[in-house]
Amino acid sequence: MKRKELLKTIPLAGTERGIITIARVEEPYGEETPPVVSIGISLKGDPDNPDWKVHIPYENLPEVIEVLREEYERFKK
């Protein structure tokens, strides 16, 4: 059974009410499927009904984080 634990809510830059949500989702695709990190964007500020979301398997997190850090450093220059 799918279970979701909200880890953090972050205000979405450039919006009045928008938020970014980061959650851990257990069994996202049915029984015994591995957990994922879910990143959602809600322009209305509703953490339960994001306008967009992506599920990232835990095995892919290190590489995703590395690319995001590299891009952030490039953006800051």
Residue pairs with C-beta under 8 A, 6 or more apart in sequence:
1 27
1 31
2 25
2 26
2 27
2 28
3 25
3 26
3 27
4 23
4 24
4 25
4 26
4 38
5 23
5 24
5 26
6 21
6 22
6 23
6 47
7 22
7 23
7 24
8 21
8 22
9 19
9 20
9 21
9 22
9 47
10 19
10 20
10 21
10 22
11 18
11 19
11 20
12 18
12 19
12 20
12 41
12 42
12 43
15 43
17 43
17 44
17 45
18 41
18 42
18 43
18 44
18 45
19 41
19 42
19 45
19 47
20 39
20 40
20 41
21 38
21 39
21 40
21 41
21 42
21 47
21 50
22 37
22 38
22 39
22 40
23 37
23 38
23 40
24 35
24 36
24 37
24 38
25 35
25 36
25 37
25 38
25 55
26 35
27 33
27 35
28 35
28 36
28 38
28 55
34 57
34 58
35 58
36 55
36 56
36 57
36 58
37 55
37 56
37 58
37 61
38 53
38 54
38 55
38 56
39 53
39 54
39 56
40 47
40 50
40 52
40 53
41 50
41 51
41 52
41 53
42 49
42 50
42 51
43 51
44 51
56 64
